């Protein structure tokens, strides 16, 4: 497995709409493994293929405390939404930014697994929020798009400045501070 580079806002590649996964083969298995390794090391609880510059409808998630419940969602669809929940979200593509976002509290989702088998599930809580967040990535949308344009521009300018200061050097992902109660997805 290999650790993949995570694109960071405002990289325009994050705005690319992902295409459906058609081939369930060894290359897809490698990508899934690489995405899990990248997500766990970052550390995060969800990662969309778009975030690693692969524009396919693939998401990996593990919301468990022990990181022992890896879940794969390929070509996911949300069939129904119910209720509203406001949660503080962060994103591996928008480092060290945490903001409140309103999403559906429960969703009914359909997706394929790593073998192409289709299933439908009822999701709630953190898993429902995480799936919605990652599905936004597949549509070229980020959680900062839910914020006011003023906040979004401020975040963009700060991240651009930090990138210039790094002079193109890769940003170490270990030790990224997480707020208590916030998850980076």
C-alpha positions, 0 to 999 in steps of 0.5 A: 500500500502507498500513502497518497497526497491529499489535495487541499482547498482551494485546489481546483481539482477538488471541484471535479465531479467524480465519474462512476466506478465501472471496473471492480478489479485489482487496481480498485482494491489497491486504491481502496487500500491506499485510501484507507492507509492515507485516511488513517495516517492523516488522521481522519474518519472519511476520505473521498477519491476526489481528495486524492486526485482520483475522480471516481465515485469511491469513499472510505470511512471508519468512524469507530474509535478503535479504527476497526470498522472500515467501510467502502461506499462505491457509486453511493446514492442518498435515497432519502434524508430525514431530520436535521443535525448541526455538527462541527466538521473538519476536512482533510482537504481544509486542514485545521478548520472546524465549522458547524454544518447542518446536514440530514440526521439520518439517510437511506443510502445505496452503494456498491461494496468493493466487489460490486454488490449493491446494498441499501442501508439506514445510517444515522449519527456520525456515519450519516454526517460523514457519508454526506460530507464525503458524497459532497466531495464526489460532486466537487463540493466542500464543507466550506461551501456551506459557510458564508462567502466571507468565512470561506474567503478568509479560510482560502486566504489563510491556507494559500498563505500557509502554502506559500510559506511552506514553499511547496514542501509537503505538509506533515500530517501527523500531530494535526490538532483536533478539537474535542468533539470534532472529527476530521472527515 
